[in-house]
Amino acid sequence: MPKATCLISFDCEGKWGIADWVSASQHEYFCHDRLTGVYEQLVQLLGRYELKATFAFVGAFTLSPEAYREQKERYFPDWDNPAVNPWSAAFKREMAQGIVDGWLNADAFNAVAACPGHEIAAHGFTHSPLHESWVSEPQFRHEMECLKSLPAFQRKGLTIVYPRNLVGYADLLPQYGFMAYREALKPDRTTLKGRIVNLLDEINIFRTSQVHAQEGKLVKVPAGFVLNWRFGVRKKIPIRITLRRWDHLLRHAIRKKRVFHLWAHPHNFSSGEHMFDQFERIIEKLAEASKSGAIITMTQQEYARQYLMAEDRPF
């Protein structure tokens, strides 16, 4: 019988996640030392509460400036042709200006990789959306091949979080060592009505947990819910409301033996107000439930292994 399960995942992307709307006003939040400090604080906090998490990294974000320069032609062929990968246009522009912060941060990656127990997952190579409506199959394969050139992504049994939560070419994932991907809720962020609905969902304190995955050749990890980014109008949401929402999700998962999945963007901890306080108060409750045996904490990789068909297990 499925057990109550807790998953925590992070979309680790730096400026790659906002490459289509990056601006000079955002630079302070992506300062190298400030962003690295966020990752260091996250792993320290998780360690304090003996919790594990999945950190899904954009491959290019894990590079040092030196590694990038050595492999520039391989990763970004036809540099001057925007049709090859328009998602990297802002990166190319800022590289030409000598701006590295937010794009290349091996220190942030190493802060996580040095802590045993956490999973290193993939989040694309450039964060280009990998849906069929965005990229061709050759472009998808180029992103995967660039990822597989990095030691952290050369093993089997990988999981992936799709950039922008746009799932595509899923049938090709096993060819590159992937056994699972995080499913995606599909909120409408393109219209004013959709954005209002999403905001109102943040104050829905009766949100329920999610059902477990089904066995298959490629496991779909339950999508989970994003931690409120306390920035702009969202910082007006009282923390006590956010805590009640997550407390209800946790209690529901335990009662129904379902999945509690919290995910967030580390860079939002740099720009949002009281993000670490909000997060710690949630995981404190998680840790209590975990130590009591009421819920099991897993990485996406550990979770997926339970539901992968026996003949497809990479171990």
FENCORMO-V466913 format. One record per pair of residues at least 4 apart in sequence whose C-alpha atoms are under 8 Angstrom apart, sorted by the first residue. I is the first residue (numbers start at 0). J is the second residue. Records with the same first field share a line. If there is no record, write none. Layout:
I=J, J
This chain:
1=211, 256, 257
2=256, 257, 294, 295
3=252, 253, 254, 255, 256, 257, 258, 259, 293, 294, 295
4=252, 253, 256, 257, 258, 259, 294, 295, 296, 297
5=258, 259, 260, 285, 294, 295, 296, 297
6=52, 53, 258, 259, 260, 261, 296, 297, 298, 299
7=51, 52, 53, 260, 261, 262, 297, 298
8=52, 53, 54, 55, 260, 261, 262, 263, 298, 299
9=52, 53, 54, 55, 262, 263, 264, 265
10=54, 55, 56, 122, 160, 262, 263, 264, 265
11=54, 55, 56, 57, 122, 264, 265, 266
12=16, 56, 57, 60, 122, 126, 264, 266
13=17, 29, 60, 101, 102, 266
14=18, 21, 29, 101, 102
15=57, 60, 90, 101, 102, 125, 126
16=126, 162, 163
17=21
18=86, 87, 88, 89, 90
19=86, 89
21=25, 89
22=26
25=29
26=30, 100, 101
28=33, 34, 266, 269, 270
29=33, 34, 100, 101, 266, 269
30=34, 100, 101
31=35, 100, 101, 104
32=36
33=37, 269
34=38, 101, 107, 266, 269
35=39, 104, 106, 107, 110
36=40, 107
37=41, 265, 266, 268, 269
38=42, 107, 110, 111, 265
39=43, 107, 110, 111
40=44
41=45
42=46, 110, 111, 114
43=47
44=48, 279
45=49, 50, 51, 52
46=50, 51
48=282, 283, 286
49=286
50=286, 296
51=116, 117, 118, 296, 297, 298
52=116, 117, 118, 297, 298, 299
53=117, 118, 119, 120, 298, 299
54=111, 117, 118, 119, 120
55=118, 119, 120, 121, 122, 159, 160
56=60, 61, 108, 119, 120, 121, 122, 123
57=61, 121, 122, 123, 124, 125, 126
58=62, 121, 122, 123, 124, 125, 145, 146, 149
59=67, 102, 103, 124, 125
60=101, 102, 103, 104, 105, 125
61=103, 104, 105, 106, 107, 108
62=66, 67, 103, 104, 105
63=67, 103, 104, 105
64=68, 99, 103
65=69
66=70
67=71
70=74
71=75, 76
72=76, 77, 78
73=145
74=145
76=83
77=83
80=84
81=85, 88
83=138
84=88, 127, 138
86=125, 126, 127
87=91, 125, 127
88=92
89=93
90=94, 102
91=95
92=96
93=97, 98, 99
94=98, 99
99=103
100=104
104=108
105=109
106=110
107=111
108=112
109=113
110=114
111=117
112=117, 119
117=298
118=298, 299, 300
119=151
120=152, 157, 158, 159, 160
121=146, 152, 157, 158, 159, 160
122=126, 159, 160, 161, 162
123=127, 129, 142, 143, 146, 159, 160, 161, 162
124=142, 143, 145, 146
125=142
126=162, 163
127=162
128=133, 134, 161, 162, 163, 164, 165
129=133, 134, 139, 161, 162, 165, 166, 167, 168
130=134, 165, 166, 167, 168
131=135, 136, 167, 168
134=138, 139
135=139
136=140, 168
137=141
138=142
139=143, 168
140=144
141=145
142=146
143=147, 175
144=148, 175
145=149
146=152, 153
147=152, 153, 175
148=152, 153
149=153
150=154
152=157
153=176
154=176
155=175, 176, 177, 178, 313
156=176, 177, 178, 179, 300, 312, 313, 314
157=176, 177, 178, 179, 300
158=177, 178, 179, 180, 181, 299, 300
159=177, 179, 180, 181
160=164, 180, 181, 182
161=165, 166, 180, 181
164=182, 183, 184, 185
165=183
166=182, 183
168=172
171=175
172=176, 177, 178
173=177, 178, 217
177=217
178=216, 217, 218, 303, 307
179=217, 218, 219, 220, 300, 303
180=217, 218, 219, 220
181=219, 220, 221, 222
182=219, 220, 221, 222
183=221, 222
184=222, 223
186=193, 197
187=193, 194, 197
188=193, 194, 197
189=193, 194
190=194
191=195
192=196
193=197
194=198
195=199
196=200
197=201
198=202, 233
199=203
201=227, 236, 241, 244
202=236, 240, 241, 244
203=244
204=240, 241, 243, 244, 245, 247
205=244, 247, 248
206=244, 247, 248
207=247, 248, 251, 252
208=223, 248, 249, 251, 252, 257, 258, 259, 260
209=221, 223, 252, 257, 258, 259
210=221, 257, 258
211=220, 221, 257, 258
212=218, 219, 220, 221, 306
213=218, 219, 306
214=218, 305, 306, 307, 308
215=306, 307, 308
216=307, 308, 311
217=307
218=303, 306, 307
219=303
220=299, 302, 303
221=258, 260
222=260
223=259, 260, 261, 262
224=260, 261, 262
225=261, 262, 263
226=261, 262, 263
227=233, 241
228=233, 234, 267, 268, 271, 274
229=233, 234, 235, 236, 271, 272, 273, 274
230=234, 270, 271, 272
231=235
232=236
234=271, 272
236=240, 241
237=241
238=242, 277
239=243
240=244
241=245
242=246, 277, 280, 281
243=247
244=248
245=249, 281
246=250, 281, 284
247=251
248=252, 259
249=253, 259, 285
250=254
251=255, 256, 257
252=256, 257, 258, 259
253=257, 293, 294
263=267
264=268
265=269
266=270
267=271, 274
268=272, 274, 275
273=277
274=278
275=279
276=280
277=281
278=282
279=283
280=284
281=285
282=286
283=287
284=288
285=289
286=290
287=291
288=292, 293, 294
289=293, 294, 295, 296
297=301, 302
298=302
299=303
300=304
301=305
302=306
303=307
304=312
307=311, 312
308=312
